[in-house]
């Protein structure tokens, strides 16, 4: 969801350089392992955080839709599905509390950094908002994918709601037909959907088909049975 901070500092341990002159032993290895693991937020933790800040059913379902699309593309591209899924799930988690520009995404980033969440996730979430893209450009696969699926997920779900079959049997043609109707889901920027396909280096029909497939796989979670 979109409504244009210098490069953020890393967590304190991100600046340390370890020079090891002796065997660490089990305690030392556990310490280093703990440092490496602190940035890893699992899906259950992300879902809990999302629900802490978001009460709207439509926003929760949008988060689930974007999560599904991100996981789908991660699998397709050989990326980390867990990391990409958490990014999709949390990309708008602060929106209900801070909907304005530039608070949306930036307030959320503060919360995520306080919890020492992986900077790749934090920066990807920042990058999907236009007002952050000078500092966080769409120059990495996870950032491109999040931008590419965000608006398209919202639009595709909107199309599903007005179809008797919902997501079943949906084709790119169904989505593109609605894209031409200016009054339908008017808040969705059609140019962002088209730019998303370009970022994914895909034909628009192919990109839409990927997102439809992702959402069909999460049909129950999205309330379509």
ABEGO torsion letter per residue (X at the ends): XBXXXBBBBBBAAAABBBBBABBAEAAAAAAAAAAAAAABBBAAAAAAAAAAABABAAAAAAAAAAAAAAAAAAAAAGBBAAAAAAAAAAAAAAAAABABOAABGAAAAAAAAAAGBBAAAAAAAAAABAAAAAABBBABAAAAAAAAAAAAAAAAAAAAAABAAEABGBBAAAAAAAAABAABGAABBAAAAAAAAAAAGBBAAAAAAAAAAAAAAAAAAAGAX
